[in-house]
Amino acid sequence: MKKHKLLALFLALVMVVSLVLSGCNKNQTAPQGDTGSGKPDADQHLSLPLVADVRTLDSSKATDLYSATVQLETQEGLIRVRNDGKKDTIEKAGAKDWKVSDDGLTWTFTLRDYKWSDGKPVTAGDYEYAWKRLLNPETKSGYAYLIAPVIKGAEDYNAGKGKVEDVKITAKDDKTLVVELVHPTAYFDKLLGMQGLLPLRKDIVEAAGETYGQDPSKLVYCGPYTVSEWTKGSKVVLKKNPSYWDADNVKLATVELPVVIDLNARMKAFDTKQIDAVGAKGEFKEQYKKLADEKKLVWTSGFEPSTNYVFFNCKDKNGIFTNRNIRMAFSLAIDRETYVKNVVKFGVPAYGWAPYELMIGNDQFRDKVKEPLKEVKDDPKELLLKGMQEAGLGNDPSKITVTYLNSSTDADARSQAEALQNMWQEKLGVKVKIEATTDFPQFLDRIDQEQFQVSAMAWIGDYNDPMTFFDMWTIPNAAPGGNNSAKYESKEYDALIDKLMQEQDESKRLEMFAQAEKMLVVDAAAIAPYSFRDKDTFRYPYVKDLGTPLFGPIWDFKTAYTQGRE
Amino acid sequence: MFRYILKRLGYMVITMWVVITITFFLMNTLPGNPIEVEMRKLPPQIKKNIMHQYGFDRPIHERYVIYLQNLLKGDMGESISTPGLKARTVIAERFPASARLGLQSVFIGLIIGLVLGILAAFNRNTWIDYLVIGVAILGVSVPNFVIAALLQQFLGGIFPVIGWASKKASWFAGLKYTVLPTIALSFTSIATYARYMRTSVLDVINQDYILTAKSKGVPAVGVVCKHILRNAILPIVTILGPQIASIITGTFIVEMMFSIPGLGQYYVESITNRDYTMIMATTIFFAFLFIASLLVVDLLYTVIDPRIRITGEKR
């Protein structure tokens, strides 16, 4: 009784407060632009959320997607990654054209005539400076590793062993940039879209000193927009750059990028039209899909370049996961359909390592290569018994206890760990313990120290080629701090990756990547991929031509506009 | 008085040193390091080089000494996860938002809380009293982020759900952004102050001097303002200082929910990123505010209650 009273009192209070507040707030709705259909609105502005704060506008030092998004929309690199609704495409941007020598080792870029926002022309020297700054060990860039092994002299320089003069990035004249590669890297053009390769003005960088990238007014811009305001932790405001070479195709006058970390706040901000588009998962996705059916929203679905996977410690000190058949048994015992649909609740079941929409040349890798685990029909329990015998562990699975290391203590991670535990215990008859680390840095530390047996993580690719998913599993990466979390060590695999680095022919590369994938998830069963992450974006119907590429910026709004906003 | 303040300042320095030392060593015993978090994908050898450049490969006592030396020079260092960002810049840029939100909510909480507390005490065992107690129980037991979520749900659209005034704007700009978070945060303060005030007013109204005042014919308002409020407010002052300090620094969940560029949100982020310099800088800053607020409260006592004298002063 008392409870009811209190609740009623509280609700009454909320009502009174809301009435009072709504009374004094009638004039708060901002006037909006032209609502006529058929032609773009007079007042062109958009508000798009970022789920984490922008950290820096220094393109050599940014490693996060949010900083990258702002940089890629305000600067113009050699290319621009767009998305045609199905797949990423490469659009020539700062580069008018480029030529590749027959041996595939020399790339010559010709720049178009375009300017920085202070009126000075963008030169090949600006690219040379930026790329060498990225590689400079003093810069401590988190992204230099993508081009260091590719460009001649870059790896040694980046490791602090070589000289900058030996790095083969040369501005032949103001409009010609020549880059020499170590091996014919078939995917080099796909790398060009990353923020680390955007041009930089030496005078501007040096004038700002070590705080370069923190104050937007001290930067110059050569892209579609300029940063007019950056309130750290709150929002970035972009304005159209009138001196941009393709300014005629840029229609938005202002773009606001509010930082909204909290999921519920983000959805509420979308419901109240404080933001014009949002990415949604789970219950919110279902709710918005209904609105999309009623034509109140527009729904775009696609994928992220990302795979969730269980990984086994191939150097397991308990001598359990050192055995391939035991690993495979654990991999096959995951009922991916049920697990992804009922427990993970986003993404689609994965039976291979490379995700959907990832390209090889002009094709999608997954269109050409079947997911290898789909072909495997072995019985997990039989495999386990076989493996146990090979490893000298007897023939009673109930005597085996393995520990699953969970990367966090939050509810989602816990229920996912418990579901895996359940499946393994039921299908294999083994005992599974769950151990959780309190936060991610602690988790990474445990993986580096090889203090785990089995665990799960996600990998996000960096560029649109299978290489970004496969070169991480080599032996050097199994060292502490490397990305080969399964500590999978195979000379045969490393040799295959080496061969792939040399190969230019896309059909041969396709074959070799297919082979590498099979080695990884079937022959060695070092990892058990279980889901490809999908991406669902919802926007109001008045938002037109807004892109969400697989790689590149989170929001691509270079040519976006609004029409019929109320 | 002057000597007393000097002595307290001396204690403050020692306390700060203890806080710095404990935080420094505790933080470094946490597994994981910033390079591993921020630059996960780098090849192991390059990571080692970067660790060396930051000096993370040196023994911890050496790093401690270097840190203290820099601190004495006024250099709190640069963020590791955000290259180019100075610790003092973060505090200068982020603290105003937290401070504004905190002060607004303490102010509103204080006013409403005091009024409610007095009303409840004067109407003891009536429905007004029960209502106030009810609100107080709710306010104390319901976390402010729950209130925040309810406010967003019911009042979002009328007031902005996310956002904050521009950096260059004045202190009072963008009032609409502060409405919901201020209410959410003030709820707890209202409850706390109302509870304290009710109790202490009840204490005071039974005192003889109130009876005397009443019988002298002092009007009710005069009794409340001059006699009751002044005597009953002491416990409030006691909690006010630390409360202000904690609310202007420790509102990270609410800051996150409303996308407010405050320091609390940044503090938590820096811990999960193991951004050592930022953890140290924000901890030092928070500790300073807290200790300073205690000193201010002690000094305030003497102003409000002349009976309290600082030791050593001549009577």
Interface residues (C-beta under 8 A of the other chain):
Chain A: K5 L6 L9 F10 L13 V14 V17 S18 L21 S22 N25 Q28 D53 R55 T56 D58 K61 T63 P137 E138 K140 G142 A144 Y145 N158 A159 G160 E210 T211 Y212 G213 Q214 E229 W230 T231 K232 G233 S234 K235 V237 P258 V259 V260 I261 D262 N264 A265 R266 K268 A269 D271 T272 Q274 I275 T437 D439 F440 P441 Q442 F443 L444 D445 R446 D448 D462 P476 N477 A479 P480 G481 G482 N483
Chain B: L30 P31 G32 N33 P34 E36 V37 E38 M39 R40 K41 L42 P43 P44 Q45 I46 K47 K48 N49 I50 Q53 E78 S81 T82 P83 G84 L85 K86 T89 V90 E93 R94 A97 L131 G134 V135 I137 L138 A149 L150 Q152 Q153 F154 L155 G156 G157 I158 F159 P160 V161 I162 G163 W164 S166 K167 K168 K176 V179 I183 M256 M257 F258 S259 I260 P261 G262 Q265 Y266 E269 T272 N273 R274
